[in-house]
Amino acid sequence: MTGIERLTSNGVATLLAMGKGFGKSAPCSASWRLRATLLTGFLTFSLFHPATLFSQAPYIPPSDPLVKEKLAQWQDLKFGLLMHWGPYSQWGVVESWSICPEDEPWCRRDSSHGKTYYEYVKNYEALQTTFNPTAFDPGKWAEAAKDAGMKYVVFTTKHHDGFCMFDTKLTDYKVTSPRCPFHGDPRANIAKQVFDAFRSAGLWTGAYFSKPDWHCPYYWWPYFPPKDRNVNYLPSRYPERWQQFKDFTYGQIEELMSDYGKMDILWLDGGQVRPLNTIDTTVSWQKAIAIDQDIDMPRIAAMARKHQPGLLVVDRTVGGEYENYITPEGHVPEKDPGVPWETCMPMGTSWSWVPNEKYKSTEEIIRTLAQVVTRGGSLLLNVGPRPDGRWDSTAYQRLADVGAWLKTNGEAIYGTRASTWETHGAIGCTQSKDGRTHYLLGEAKGVPWSFAWKGREMPMATLLATGQVLRLKTGQPGFLMLELPPGAEQGGVVVVKIEG
């Protein structure tokens, strides 16, 4: 994702290999967790200061009526599924990042996979020849996501390593290549299978696509050694080669937008690939970007929307008119940023599958969803499939548990907007679009809840799960207080509906 070590929701620095444009995801060695812990103090201040997290180009609302309508509809969905998957899952390591020299200090390569950098990369890319996910069942994934209350999916069609999980015609580094043992399977065009299955289950579909491509010779030119995540030559000195990369990127995105059915979201990762004039030097990770890597987003977006009218384009961290909603990574903003937004977060400690993954508890996932939605956002929760195409059983159980909670409390989540009510004791408050109904979400821990009330008459408060009427009383001037009934805490996050 951002290549920045993030804080998880429990406040522990975990160097989440956030396998996206600027990020990492999973531990590359056993010493990873120790290094993460030692860095906690430094990371907490220098990397997670609010100014660092949110400094980017100003948000520009879309002007296209179809995009505006689509964005409003997306803001009703609230809960989606992200999946990072590729041949790297066979090693159980961070997706892509171990082949990037820049990230060696945090992602130590396993010497058994190669004694030198170049041997490691050769063996990493050879994972294509052993990738054979015969247990791949996208229909099962789609049903699990639907039952969990998820409303959209974003799937990694290509990560930074350049391996394509779709049948591109522009490179042989793909799952449908004869070099890949899965290529002869009827399900070999994995991205298409995923999109079709989730679309059939009633979910929106989104294509994650990495702008940087570390396999493409037009981005990492073999004439020069790679030194970091950026293009390894000067596009201004070799404009013909850079134009080849721009055309390659355009061509692959056009394949996805024209050959894979109705698409709702184009989720572009790799924030370093951007015009030089969009870089904010006050942001730590952007300081290292010294090269103009403009891929002509106006041309790409126009083409994509020609094939997919109303398409949401998310050019992550770049800002401007091609980032229809912002995507804070691995954490929840302290308050509503005031623009459409989505937190992307792994269910475990890693974006890609790793052995013995430590998944978040059901309570933590629901609490995070409540925090996100009461602050006006959506939660994109990641699950990393195993190399054989299965999900861990724990992932299925977590989704089933969250789905059970949403079946009871979804009224407070879907189609709502963040409320401006000041609250105390609760996590926060949502409201219906007409503002007539409010929903307090929080945990019953013996602390009274209170909320600002300007009405002349006492409103009605009910426990959403049971319909039980709750007693309200006057608290501090301008506030009403309520106490949750005994046993309410058994459900984790509870919801109180306020009408009147």
N, C-alpha and C positions, 0 to 999 in steps of 0.2 A: 504494500500500500504506500505509505509515505516514506518508508525508509527511516522513520523516526521510531525510537522505542516508545511505546505508549504505556499509560497506566491502565490497568484493568479496573473494573467497577469496584473491586474491593480494595483499591488503593495500592496494590503491589506492583512494582515495576517488573514487567515480564518480557520485555523485548519481543513483543508479539510479532513474529515474523509476518507482517501483514502483507503478504504477497501481492501488493498492488503497486500502482504507479509509484508511490513513494512509501514503501513499507515492506515488512518482512513477516514471516509467520511462525515457523516452528523451530524448536531447538535443533541445532546441527550436531551437538555433542553433549555428553553427560554433564559437562561443566557449565552448560548454558544457564541453568537455574542459579548456580552460585554467582556467576558473573552478573546476572540480572539483579540479584539481591544486593550485591555490593554497590551497584550503580544507582540504587533507588534514590538515595539522598540527592545526588547530582541531578538525576533525571527529573525529579519532582519539581525543582525550581526552573531549570534551564529549558526543559523541553515541554513542560506542560503548563507554563504560564499562559493565561488566556490570550495575551497579545500574540504569543507565538502560534497558538492553535488557530486563530481566526483571522490573522492578517492576510488578506488576499484581495484581488481586484474587487471593486464594488459589484454587488449583485445587480444584474439587469433583468427585470421581468420580461418574459417573452411578449412579443407584439403580435405574433401569428395567432389568430383566433382559435385555430384547432389545437395549437400547443397550449394556449391558456386554458382551454377546456380540459385537455388531457391532464395538465398539471393539477387542476382543481380536483379531478377525479382521483389522481394518484394520492393526493393528500387525504383522501377518505380511506385508503387501503390500510395504512398504519403498520403492517407486519408482512415481511417478505423473507424469502430464503435466498441465500448466496451459497454457491458451491465452488470451491477450488479443487480442481482435479486434473491430473495428468500423469505421465509416466514416472514423475518424481515420487509419486506415492509408493512406488516399489522399494525405494530406499527409506521411506518414512522420514524424510527430511523436509526442510523449508523449500517451498516451491521457488524455483528459479534462482534465488539469491545466492546460493553457494557457488554459482559460476561467475559471479560478479566480483572482480578483485577488490573493489571499494569496500565491500562488506565483510571481508575476511576477519577483521578484528572481532566481530560479534558472532560470525557464523563460521566456525572452524570446520573445514572439510575433513571427512573421515579418510585417513590415509589408506585404508583398505580399498577405497574407491579410486585411488590414483595417487602415485607418489609425487607427481608434479602437477602444477595447475593444468597444463595442456593435456596430460593423461587423464586427469579428473574430468575435464570437459568432454573429452572423447568418450569416456565411459558413461558420463551423464547422458550425452546425446544418444548413445547406444541403447539406452533404456527403451527407446522406440522399438527395438527389435525383440523385446521380451514383454511388452505391454499387451496383456491379453485378458481383459476384464470380463470373463465369461459369465459372471454372476450379475452383470449389469441389468437392472430392472427399473427403468425410469418411471414406469407406471406405478410401482410400489412407492417410489419416492414422492411422486405427485400426490398420491392418495394420502400419504403421511403428512405432507405439507398442507393439503386441504383440510384434513381432520384437525390439524394444529391451529387452524384459523389463519394461515398465511394466505395472502392474496396475490403475490407476485413472486417470480423467481428471476434471479440474475445468475447466469452460468458462464464460467470462464471458457470462452471459445478459444482464446489464446492468452497465455501469460507471458511474462517478459522473456522467458527462454525461447519463445518463438514456436513452440510445438502447438500445432493446430488440432483442436478436438472437433474439427469440421472438415468437410471435403473440399478444401480450397484447391483451385487449379494453379495457384501461383507459387507453390513450394511443395516439395516431396516430404518435408518434415511435418508429417501429419498422421493421424490415426488411420486414415484410409489408404496409406501407402502400402505397397507390397512388402515393404520392409517391416511392417507391423503385423504380428501374427493375428491380430483381431480384424485385419482389413477384409477378410472374406466373410465375416459374420454379417448377416442382414442388418444388424444394429450398429455397424461400424461407424456410420456418420453420427457420432455420439451427440453432438450439439443438436442436430435435427431431431433425434429421438427424444432428447430432453424437452426441447421446445414443444414438440407435438404432444407429448404426454401431459405436460403441465397445462398447455392450452386446452386440451381435451377435458382436464379436470376443472377448468374454469378460472385458472390463474392467468394473470398478465405474464408476458415473457420479456426478459431483458438480456441483451448480449453484453457480457463483460468482454472488453477487447483491450489488450495492452498496446499502447502507442509505440513504446520502445520494443525492439525485437532483436535480442542478442544472438540470434542465429542468422539473421538476414545479413548478407554481405554488404548491403547498402546502408546498414546502420553500424554494425561492427565490421568494418572493412578488414579482411584478413591481412592486408598489407601492413597494418599497424596493430600493435597489441592493445587490447582493451585496458583501460586504467580505472574506470569507474562506470557508473550506470549510464552515462551519457554517450552520445555518438562519439566514436573514437577518431574522427577526423574533422577538419574545419569545413562545414558546408559552404562557407563563403569562398574557400579556395577550390573546392571540388563541387561546384553547383550541379554539374550533370549527374554525379553520383547521388547527391541529395535529392534531386528531382526523381531519380529512379526509386528512392525510398518513399517519397511522397506518393508516387504513382502506385507503388506496391501496397502501401497502406490504404489508399483510396480504393484500390481494386479488391482487397480482402473485405473491407467494410461493405462495399457494394455487393459482394457475394452474399454476405450475411443479411443484408437488407432486402435482397431480391429473391433469394432461393430458399428461405427458411420460414415462410409463412408470415403471418401478421406479427410484427414486432412492436413492442410498446416503449422500450427503453434501450438506448445505446449508452452503455456505461463505460466510459473511456478512462483507463488508468495509465499512470506514468506521467506525473505532473511536471517532470523535467522537460518533456517534449512540448515546447510552447514557444511563442514569440519572445524574444529577449526583452521587449518593452513591457511584458507582463510580469517580470520578476520583481519581487519585493525583497530588497536586500536586508530589510529588518527581520526577515524570517530566516531562522538558522539554516534550514535545509536548502533554501533557495540561493543562499550566498555562493554556493559552489557551482551554480549554473552560470557558466561564462560564455556559452555558445547559443546563438540563435537557432532554435530547432523548430521553426515554424513549418507545420505540415499543411497549412491552408485549411483551417477549420470552416471558413465560409463555404468553400467548395465541397467539403465532405458533408457538412450539415445539409446543404441544398440538395445534394444527391440523395442522401439518406431519407430526407423528407419527401422527395419526389416519389420514392418507392414506398415510403411509410408515412403518409400524411399525419401530422399531429405528433410525430415521434418526439419523445423526451430525450434530449441529448444532455449527458452529464460529463463534461470535460473537467474531471476532478481537479480541484485546487487552482485552476487557472482563472476562474472568475469570468465575468463578462457574459455576453449573450448566449454562449454555448455551454453554460453550466446552469441548467434549468433548476436544479436544486443542489445544495451543498451537502457534503458527505463527511462530517467529522468521524474519525476512525478510532474504534476501540474505546471510546469514552462517550459520556453524555454531557453536553454543555450544561453549565450551571443555570442558565436561563434560556428562554426562547430567543434564538438569534434574530428573529423578526423576518426571516425569509424561509421559503420551503427548504426542509432539510431532512436528512436521514443519517442515523448512526449505523455504521456497519461494524459488526462485532462477531468474533468466533464463538461458537458454543463452548469450545474448550480453550486451550492455551495457544492453539495453532490454527492457521487457516487451512493448511493441507493436513491430510491424515498423518498421525504419528502413533506409534505403538503406545499402549498404556496411557492414552489421553485422559486428562483430568477434566471432565465436563463440569460446567456450571450447574448448580442445583436448579431444580424447577423454580424454587422460591426466588433465586437470584435472577433468573430469566424474566419472570413475571414482574419483579420489582423494577428491573431495567426497562421493560416495556412500559410500565406505568410512568417512570421518570421521563422517558422519551416522549410519550404521547401527551402528558400534562404540560410539556414544554413545547408542544407544537410540532413534533417530528414523527418520523417513522423508524421502525427498527428492522434492519436487514441482518438476519442472524445466519451465520455461516456454519455449514456442515461439510467436512471433508470426506469424500468416499474413500474406501480402502482400494488397494490396487486391483482387487478382483471384481470391483464394482458394487460391493455391499457397503451399507452404513453399519457402524457399530450399533449394537442393540440398545445401548444407553441413549444414543441420539433419538432413536424411535420412541423410547420411553419418555424422554424429556418433551418431545413434541406432543405426544399423546396427553401428557399431564397439562401442558400449557393450553392445549385445545379444550380440555375439560373446563379449565378456568374461564376461557373465553366464551364457551357456550353459555355460561351463566352471566358473565360480566361484560360481554362484547358490546353491549349497548353503550357503555362508557368509553369505548375505544374507537370503534369504526364510525366514520362519518362525523367525528367530533372535531372541535378546534380547542386550542389552549384557552383557558379562562383567565381573565385578568383579575379575578378575585384573589385577594390576599388570604392565605391560609396559614395555620400553625398546627403542628402535630401530624398533619397528613403529608403524603408525598407531593400532592398537587391536585389540580382541578381541571377537568375538561368541561365543555359545554356543547349543547346542540347548536347547530348552525344558526338557528333563530334566537339563540340566547335565552330561551325560556326555561331550559332544564340544565342543571349543573350536576356534575358527578365528582365527589371527593374520593380520591384513591389514596390509600395508606395502609399501614400495618397497625393492628391493635396491640399496643405494647403498654397499656396502662396509662398512656398520655392522652388527655382530652384533646379532641380536635376542635378548632374554632375557625370561623371564616367571616370575612367582612360582609356585613348585611346593611343595605341602605333602604330596604323596603319598610313600609309602615306596618305591615302585618307579618306575623310569624309564618314562615314557609313550612311545607311538609317535608320531612326527612324520612326516607325508608332505606332499609338495608336491601340493596339490589338483589342479592342472592336469595332472599327469603320473602321480601315484601314487608318485613316487620317494621312497624312505625317506631321511630326513635324520638325520644324527648329532647327538645331543644331548650336552652335557657340563655339568658343574657349574660355575656361575659364582659370583657373590657368594652368601653364605649365604642359603638359601631361594629361590634362582633357578637356572633352567636356561638355557643358552645354545644357540643354533643358528646355523649359518652357511648361507646360501643357496648353492646350487650355481652355478657359472659359467653365464651365459646367462639366469638367471632374471629379470634386470632388463629383458630385452627385452619382457616383457609388461606393463610399467608396475607396477601394483599386483599383488602376488602374494599367494597365500593358502596358509598352512600349517595343516594339520589336525592337531589334537592329541587323541589318544585314550588313555585309560588312567587 
